[in-house]
């Protein structure tokens, strides 16, 4: 069963690699990403976000930004989030697989 909520106290400063991914997004997806991050920090994800724990890592999660775009992040032991990838479904999941190595 997918997790209902993940407790995030905030997000670390994103890596340059993640910042490049964000820069490639159109304005609408950038705004959606900001909303999702706010929702995760507030502990109140909008229905339909489809939060799921990924099988490639025990602390990696994915949240739906749109039908095709995903935000992948890691929950650190201190409760902070680390942004891993954002982009089309398959690209975001591939980046998550590379990040766990």
C-alpha positions in Angstrom: 0.0 0.0 0.0 1.4 3.4 -0.9 2.4 5.8 1.9 -0.3 8.4 2.8 2.0 11.1 3.8 5.7 11.7 4.3 6.9 14.1 6.9 9.4 16.6 5.5 10.7 19.5 7.6 12.1 21.3 4.6 14.4 20.6 1.6 18.1 21.0 1.3 19.5 23.4 -1.2 19.2 21.6 -4.6 22.2 20.3 -6.4 23.3 22.0 -9.7 22.1 18.9 -11.5 18.6 19.2 -10.1 18.6 23.0 -10.8 19.4 22.3 -14.4 16.4 19.9 -14.6 14.2 22.6 -13.1 15.4 25.2 -15.6 14.4 22.9 -18.5 10.8 22.9 -17.2 8.2 25.2 -18.6 6.8 27.9 -16.3 3.6 25.8 -15.5 5.7 22.8 -14.3 8.0 25.0 -12.3 4.9 26.4 -10.5 3.5 22.9 -10.0 6.8 21.8 -8.5 6.8 24.7 -6.1 3.2 23.8 -5.0 4.2 20.1 -4.4 7.2 21.1 -2.3 5.0 23.4 -0.2 2.4 20.6 0.1 5.1 18.1 1.2 6.4 20.5 3.8 2.9 21.2 5.1 2.1 17.5 5.2 -1.0 18.0 3.1 -0.7 16.6 -0.4 -3.5 17.3 -2.8 -5.5 14.2 -3.7 -4.3 12.8 -7.0 -0.6 13.6 -6.3 0.0 9.8 -6.1 2.9 9.7 -3.6 4.7 6.5 -3.8 7.9 5.0 -2.3 10.2 3.8 -5.1 11.6 0.3 -5.1 15.0 1.5 -6.2 15.8 2.9 -2.7 14.1 2.6 0.7 14.0 6.4 1.2 13.2 7.5 -2.3 9.7 8.8 -3.1 7.9 10.1 -6.2 5.1 12.6 -6.5 3.0 13.3 -9.5 3.2 16.9 -10.9 1.1 16.1 -13.9 0.0 13.2 -15.9 3.5 12.7 -17.3 5.9 14.6 -14.9 7.3 13.4 -11.6 9.3 14.8 -8.8 11.6 12.3 -7.1 13.1 13.1 -3.7 14.8 11.4 -0.8 13.8 11.7 2.9 16.9 12.0 5.0 17.2 10.7 8.6 16.9 14.3 9.9 13.5 14.8 8.2 14.8 17.0 5.5 14.1 16.2 1.8 16.7 16.0 -0.9 15.5 16.8 -4.4 16.8 14.1 -6.8 15.0 14.6 -10.1 12.1 16.2 -11.9 10.9 15.7 -15.4 9.0 13.2 -17.5 8.1 10.0 -15.8 10.8 7.7 -17.3 13.6 10.3 -17.1 12.8 11.1 -13.5 12.9 7.4 -12.5 16.1 6.8 -14.4 17.7 9.6 -12.5 16.5 8.1 -9.3 18.2 4.8 -10.2 21.4 6.6 -10.9 21.2 8.6 -7.6 21.0 5.5 -5.4 24.4 4.3 -6.6 
